[in-house]
Each structure stands twice: as structure tokens, then as C-alpha cells.
Amino acid sequence: MSSHGARDEGAVRNMVSGNAVVAGPLVMAGNIGQLALPPEPPRVPPSQVPPPSACFVNRAAEFAILRAIAAGYSAERAPRVVVVTGLGGVGKTQLVAQWVGDDVRERCPDGQLYVDLDDHRRDGAVDTAGVLAGFLRALGVRDEYVPPGLGERTGLFRSLTAGRALLVVADNAHHAPEVRPLMPPAGLLVVTSRRRLPSLEMDGAVTVVVDPLDIGAGVQLVRRWHVTAAEDTAAELVRLCGGLPLALRAVGEWLAGRPQLHLDDVVRELAVESDRMAAHQDGAAGAAGTRVGRVAMTNDTGPGSVGAALDTVADRLDAPTRHLYRLLGILPLRTVTGAVLRAAGAVSVDDSLGELLTAHLAVVVETGGGGPRYRLHDIVRTHARTRAGTVPPQERRAVLRALVDFYADAAAHGDALILGRRMRLQAPPSRSMTELAPDTPLFTRRDEALDWLDAERANLLAVLRLAAEERWHDAVWRLCESLWALYHSRKHHADWIEAHRLGIEAAQHEARPDVEVRMRNQLARAQYELGEFERAGSELSAAADLLGVVEDPRLGGVVWESQGLIAMALGRPDEARRLFERALDANTAREDQHGIVVQSYNIGQALVAGGRWQEALDVLDGAAATARDTGDDAMQPRIGLVRARALIGQERWEQAVSAVFAAADQAARLKQYAKLDQALSLLTELAERTADAPLREACDDRLRELRRRVGMPPPTG
């Protein structure tokens, strides 16, 4: 019995699959208004721009330009673009953060979106579709409503931000095409880059060049943490640090924790180290030479100036912190958590991270999932990696293997928690969640596991690449198999495709045709979702060629199912039905009840597409009964919607309305809001066909409210 059924003596009552009882037009319209919707979205707009540092020197010239831009901005005018360019470590992001806090926040009340494009860079190119997916979620769009392709995501982003006074900050851009899709129609786009972006300037962007601090501004910064510093000593420190705030702050924070030392001592040591590096570079004829414990870095600010400052600080860190700093130079990751560092062999992790944060060598980044995450500044990371070049190869390889094993086990646990029982070719992980993270669990619930995988997305791909380079093929394909839970849920298609190409190579190296079939099928599903049917078909043909040498019939089932979906998309329902029937036979052979339900549902879809209404109803009624008997509730709304379309084909309008409402009721209770959306849209069509004005109005109202709560534009028409 539906929880929204009615017992009106004068109403027409229809019994439908699932034993739902639905009443006549007026009561039906009232029941539509009772369908459960997702909770109200947060009313607080996104605020993602990092907060400014308390120790910031006011750059008067740059601020004058930026404040003039802010003063002239209004949401009604054409979009404005600002490019802030300068050397790494010169303070571009801090300048923008300070400007946003002082002048822009109130002018952009609809929110601030932030992305570090380097976090989304794959082989030099930015996954712009992935960036937009993150923006859409930050704007309130639920996962199931995020479209698959770049064009669709760009269009939805522009629709949602039209008329909004919104700020978008994109850090570390290399080229103009990386940021053009991120431009809000009525908002402000701020881009930071180490190079000028002339094509954006041609589009009307304003460029603000951030140079290293001059002596006066640098001395002012030094006196923030050393009030009594002599001007000539402070000026020499500024020169030795190349005028870079990053290097100055690192030296200052380190010195502040050692009151027994004087600024003169540090300046003398820096001068000696800088001269030594300059001599070394000259002797190496420009080669990037490295000595044990010393790093040669120029950063275009004078010979060895940055490297000398960072060496001075790094050499005097506590022993556990120096070890952790070296690990950070070994790991191919942009962000790390305490759990990752412990897995890699770090000790006294919390204290060591605290020391790096205090020294401004690391920062905390808010990426969600699994607790705080830490990142080295780009220049510091380069310094750490160069110092780590002295680590013996055997020790380096052991650290990296521990990292790969940690992620392989953690991803497997996440996959199991998110998707539950499903066909897996790998054995369960060798370590429990408690063994992986003894202090604080990485995740305990399905949503936490998905958020953790998403937050670790860039690291997971980096670890996959590492494992492939090291020829740890078993770890590669196991990680790929587990990442289906992330990629299929969050639609990170670029990562999905690259990862599974590596997975196919790993399966071939391991001589595992069963794994290769799985990898090719999962790759084909990404291509199918992107509409790349020819590429998907090629992968599936290669997988089908291997089915004769694999034992598990379910592998054939997944390949035939994917081939059937492509046939459906290409308008070939009879071919699709035959493929789905083969998939059904494969699942029946293994008595896989969920697989039987899914393939029966697919067959029903193909029969409906072919106009074979009664055959479809017979198959779908059987699928619904099996789903009900086996507790496969998640399939019921999907089956009900296809069943309704078969009834529409037979022009059995009242029964079709009842079937759609039953599906809507089930979807609402199961929180399948995309299916609820489909059901309400179909009910609206049926209300028009049957001239049921109350039902049409009720469906319109509920659908409009649903779209608002899931962050989507209202329905049109």
C-alpha cells in the first residue's frame, strides 16, 4: 500500500504493480504534493576563496588597480576578467585573498568559487569538465543532476549563474582556454598565472603584474615579526630571499621560534649559502646540480636565493619533521593527510605537520573527506623533491610501494561500502580499516566513503600512474576496479578513461583476460556516457573476443549489457533486446538475482522502444516481482517508469498514471530524486494528454520545488 493512497468512496481506484493504491484526479493531485523531497538546500552561498594571511604587506600599487576594478563592477555589466600574474611565491594568491576580503566579498553576495587548476591538470591539460562539476556541486546541484559532457556542464553553469553576482577565482592557469568556460555571465573571474595570458587581454581582461617586494615593502614585512630589525639587516634579508614573501615568511617563522638566535646570524648564513650556490651553478655551467642536503634554485630572483632560504629553514627542522619533509619530496601527491603520511612511514606526524605549518612551508587546504589535508607551496614542493633526490633507490621504492598498497586497500574498502555486494575479481583488502587508519577512520558511511574517494581523486590517479611506471600491475587493476564506485557516481570521465587504459595494460601484463574484460567494459561505459559510441563499441568488441577464455559467465553478461545499451542509444531496439537476453542468461546461470532484475528491466526497455507493449509488460511484471521478493528496492522505480511507458503505448491512461505515481512514490521514499524528477515530468505529460488540470498544476508545482532543492533551473514550458 502506498503511504499516500486515499480511500475516497467517489474516486476511481487502480491497483498497480507493487500493490500501490492510487485514487482519482483531485486526490491524486493532493498526493503529488505529499511526495517527499530532498531537504532545503543551504541558504549560505559558497565561500571557497582561501582566507588572507594575517601577515600581509599592503601592495599599494596593485591594490589601487584591483580596488578600481571592484568599484566599477556590477552584476548588470558584462563579465569582467582580472589576470594576476607573477613569479611563484611572489604572493599572487594572498593578494587576491586580501582583495576579496576587503573589497569584493560584499560586491559578490551570491558566492565565491575557487579552484587550483593544478589539482585538475592531467599531462599538462586541465580537466575543465571536472572543475565545472565541482562548481556545480558547490552551487547546490546534486550528483545525479551533474551532466556528463563539458558542453553540458558549461551550459548548466552559465544558466545557474546568469544574473548572479558571483566571484570565480582560478589559481595557476597556464592558458586562456582553461579558464574561459569558468567565466560567470554576470560575475567576476580572477585568474592567477605565472605568465601573461595575452588572449585574455585581447578579450578585455585587466592584467595586474605582481613583482617581488621592493626593499621598503620587504623591510616592512620583516618588521611584522621582528620589530627591532635594523633596516640594513632587514634589507639584506629581503635581497637574499629575492623579495619573495614566501621565503621571507618561512625564515621569519623559523626564527621566531628560536629566540636565542639573531637576525644577523641568519643573514650571514644565508649570504654564505647563496654565494656557495652561485659558485656551484657557475661550475656546473647551468646544470641543475644537487649536493647532499643542499638545493640549487633560482626562480628568476637571483642565484640560489630561494633555495638558500629554504635550505636554511629545512636543515634546522626537528629530525621527525625533516624526515616527513623528505617523504613529501618522494610522494607524487599534491595534498596529503596524516593517514597517508603514516602509511608512508612518517612518525610524530601531528607535531611535524605543525612545525611545517608554523614555518609556512605547508598550508591546510579544505577539500573535504577524511579530515584536514596539507599541501606544500609549489616552490617548496620543488625544493623538497630535489632534496629527496639523495634518498637511496631501495628506500624510495619501499615508500612508494607502501603508498600504493595503502590506496589500493582504502579504495577497496570504499568501493565495498558504497556499492555493497557486486561482482569483484580481486580478493578483499588485506588490511582492515582500523589497520589502515588506527587513530581516526577514513570513513564509516557510504557518503563519507564517496567523499573521501572524491577528495583523493587527484592522488588516486597519481598513484595509478606511479604503480604503472613501477610495473606493479596487480595494484593498478585492483585500484581501477575499486574506482568504479567513484567514477560511476561522480562522473569524472577524464580520470575514468585514463585510469582504465592503464588498467587494460596492467591486465595484459598480468595475463589476466578476465581482468582485461572488466577493464575494457568499465572504460566503454565512460565512453558510452560521453556519447562516444564507436570507441565504446571497439573496447567491447575487444572484450568480447576474450570471453572464450574466461570462466565467469557474468563477465559476458556485463559486456553484452553494455553493447545492448549502445544499440539502444543508436535506435536499434531489436539488437539491444537480443544482447540483453544473452546478459540475462549469463546472470541466470550464476543465480545473480540483482543481475536478473537489471537485465529483465533492460529487455523491457528494448521491447518498449520497439513498440512491443504487452511483451514489455509481461517481462517488467516479472522483474518487479523478483525485485520485490529479493529486496531489490532500488530497481522498483526504474521498472515502474518503463512499465508506465508500455501502458501509455497501449493508451491505458489511468493505469499509466497510477504506475507513474507508484514509481514517484517509491523514488521519493528511496531518495532517488532524479527518478522522481522523471516521474513528475512523465505525469505532467500524462496530465496534458488526459486534460487533468489539477494533476498538471500539482506536478508542475512539485517539479519546480524539486528542481529548486536539487540546485537545477526550473522546468520550461
C-alpha positions, 0 to 999 in steps of 0.5 A: 500500500502506498503511504499516500493512497486515499480511500475516497468512496467517489474516486476511481481506484487502480491497483498497480504493480507493487500493490500501490493504491492510487485514487482519482484526479483531485486526490491524486493531485493532493498526493503529488504534493505529499511526495517527499523531497530532498531537504532545503538546500543551504541558504549560505552561498559558497565561500571557497576563496582561501582566507588572507594571511594575517601577515600581509604587506599592503601592495599599494600599487596593485591594490589601487588597480584591483580596488578600481576594478571592484568599484566599477563592477556590477552584476548588470555589466558584462563579465569582467576578467582580472589576470594576476600574474607573477613569479611563484611565491611572489604572493599572487594568491594572498593578494587576491585573498586580501582583495576579496576580503576587503573589497569584493566579498560584499560586491559578490553576495551570491558566492565565491568559487575557487579552484587550483587548476593544478589539482585538475591538470592531467599531462599538462591539460586541465580537466575543465569538465571536472572543475565545472562539476565541482562548481556545480556541486558547490552551487547546490546541484546534486550528483545525479543532476551533474551532466556528463559532457563539458558542453553540458556542464558549461551550459548548466553553469552559465544558466545557474549563474546568469544574473548572479553576482558571483566571484570565480577565482582560478589559481595557476592557469597556464592558458586562456582556454582553461579558464574561459568556460569558468567565466560567470555571465554576470560575475567576476573571474580572477585568474592567477598565472605565472605568465601573461595570458595575452588572449585574455587581454585581447578579450578585455581582461585587466592584467595586474603584474605582481613583482617581488617586494621592493626593499621598503615593502620587504623591510616592512614585512620583516618588521611584522615579526621582528620589530627591532630589525635594523633596516640594513639587516632587514634589507639584506634579508629581503635581497637574499630571499629575492623579495619573495614573501614566501621565503621571507615568511618561512625564515621569519617563522623559523626564527621566531621560534628560536629566540636565542638566535639573531637576525644577523646570524641568519643573514650571514648564513644565508649570504654564505649559502647563496654565494656557495650556490652561485659558485656551484651553478657557475661550475656546473655551467647551468646544470641543475646540480644537487649536493647532499642536503643542499638545493640549487634554485633560482626562480628568476630572483637571483642565484640560489636565493630561494633555495638558500632560504629554504635550505636554511629553514629545512636543515634546522627542522626537528629530525621527525619533521625533516624526515616527513619533509623528505617523504613529501619530496618522494610522494607524487601527491599534491595534498596529503593527510596524516593517514597517508603520511603514516602509511608512508612511514612518517612518525610524530606526524601531528607535531611535524605537520605543525612545525611545517605549518608554523614555518609556512612551508605547508598550508591546510587546504579544505577539500573535504573527506577524511579530515584536514589535508596539507599541501606544500607551496609549489616552490617548496614542493620543488625544493623538497623533491630535489632534496629527496633526490639523495634518498637511496633507490631501495628506500624510495621504492619501499615508500612508494610501494607502501603508498600504493598498497595503502590506496589500493586497500582504502579504495577497496574498502570504499568501493565495498561500502558504497556499492555493497555486494557486486561482482569483484575479481580481486580478493578483499583488502588485506588490511582492515580499516582500523589497520589502515587508519588506527587513530581516526577512520577514513570513513564509516558511511557510504557518503563519507566513503564517496567523499573521501574517494572524491577528495583523493581523486587527484592522488588516486590517479597519481598513484595509478600512474606511479604503480604503472611506471613501477610495473606493479600491475596487480595494484593498478587493476585492483585500484581501477576496479575499486574506482568504479564506485567513484567514477560511476557516481561522480562522473569524472570521465577524464580520470575514468578513461585514463585510469582504465587504459592503464588498467587494460595494460596492467591486465595484459601484463598480468595475463589476466583476460578476465581482468582485461574484460572488466577493464575494457567494459568499465572504460566503454561505459565512460565512453558510452556516457560521453556519447562516444559510441564507436570507441565504446563499441571497439573496447567491447568488441575487444572484450568480447573476443576474450570471453572464450577464455574466461570462466565467469559467465557474468563477465559476458553478461556485463559486456553484452549489457553494455553493447545492448545499451549502445544499440539502444542509444543508436535506435536499434531496439531489436539488437539491444533486446537480443544482447540483453537476453544473452546478459540475462542468461549469463546472470541466470546461470550464476543465480545473480538475482540483482543481475536478473532484475537489471537485465529483465528491466533492460529487455523491457526497455528494448521491447518498449522502444520497439513498440512491443507493449504487452511483451514489455509488460509481461517481462517488467511484471516479472522483474518487479516481482523478483525485485520485490521478493529479493529486496531489490528496492532500488530497481522498483522505480526504474521498472515502474517508469518503463512499465508506465511507458508500455501502458501509455503505448497501449493508451491505458491512461489511468493505469499509466498514471497510477504506475507513474505515481507508484514509481514517484512514490517509491523514488521519493521514499528511496531518495532517488530524486532524479527518478522522481524528477522523471516521474513528475515530468512523465505525469505532467505529460500524462496530465496534458494528454488526459486534460487533468488540470489539477494533476498538471498544476500539482506536478508542475508545482512539485517539479519546480520545488524539486528542481529548486532543492536539487540546485537545477533551473526550473522546468520550461514550458 
